[in-house]
Amino acid sequence: MMPDLKSIAILSVHTCPVAALGGKKTGGMNVYVRDLARELGRKGIKVDIFTRCESLDSPEIRRLGPNVNVIHIPSGPAGTLTPMEIFPYLPEFTANVIKYQRQHRTQYDLIHAHYWLSGLVGLKLKTVWKIPLVQTFHTLGLVKQRFLPGLTEPPTRINAEKQLVRRVDRILAFTADEADHLQNLYGASLKKITVIPPGVDIKRFRPVPVKSAKDKIGIPPKQRLVLFVGRLDPIKRVEILLSAFSVTKSAFKQIDGQMIKLTIIGGESGDENLGRLKLLAENLKISGRVKFLGQRDQKILPFYYSAAELVIIPSSYESFGLVALESMACGTPIVASKVGGLTILIADGQTGFSVPPNQTKPLAKAISLLLQNQKLRFEMGRAARRAALKYAWPKIIPRIIACYQTL
Ligand code: UDP
């Protein structure tokens, strides 16, 4: 490592990297920020992650691992706020980060901001601290609007993203697809964009023998499992999965007296999406075959992935799709929409099936095909694991550090 990169400030204003995952706004971005920081820390780089303090009980500083701290910055009222509710408190957040930096006499070589809200804070800090700013968007307002018709993202967000594209020193995108959107929808110069996919923790996500996996999560050995994991955001299109499951004949077959269960992990209590999807399952008359488990700790997920016959990601868009990568690392094939990051992760017919988004029939067909063919599932699972190993963090982190060092 070059001696000039000693310390990095990561900004994750609207969501904390140690919050419970699978809630309304806690998913891939939290995991990426947490894992990125941990890997940088392991390389000897000091990392402070600044996030908005949501609870008066949170300690100011929480150690995440060697060289890594999460700093809870007060700004606005306690509690969970939407991005637009947080927006007016960004100046207070910025001022308190600067105050913290002065009080603790920390020094940073670079800022890496996540999501547009953090980017706006990054622009201010960059001029005060006179250091470069790297931006990762995770999702983009104009892309969300394009893939979820009827959705209107606030102009404040779109304008902020346009401003960031012009003013940050580097954009770290996850896929070439994202780089295209940045260029075509936001007028970004490709020269400013570096494409590096996220990594996966292959020590956590690895195949567990099916029997032990089922024992661990308490499901009978003969019960077969079809799995969805993720936030229950409308963009995930879980309703398409429910209707596909309801027309998949093989999903209704009794295998040794055991019905195939569709298991949905994710969704916090009180989330209106959870109510909406449960009602749909009732209307489709499949409630008896669908289990909504709510949020699960990531540590337990490898057992679910390993126990599952297949994992389904029916999203109308995914900027990357960590769930796909985690499932593949556990040796479980995927059926996923052919969109965004999922197109590069899934080799159609080899590591799973890519299906057109927002359509019930092709999804049902692919689920059926895989459920009926154990040999195919097994072969695809092995190929999936092999493909996932290319994204192991030790392969990804040197590329990110190299990108930082160009600045
Ligand atoms: N996740 C989790 N528990 C849950 C639901 C999700 O740990 O109950 C994690 C999952 O392991 C994955 C992330 O949340 O790392 C979801 O990331 P993905 O990129 O698939 O979706 P996003 O949230 O970015 O839309």
Residues whose N, C-alpha, C, O or C-beta is under 5 A from the ligand:
A	BS01	UDP	L21 G22 T26 G27 G28 M29 V31 V229 G230 R231 I265 G266 G294 Q295 R296 D297 Q298 G321 L322 V323
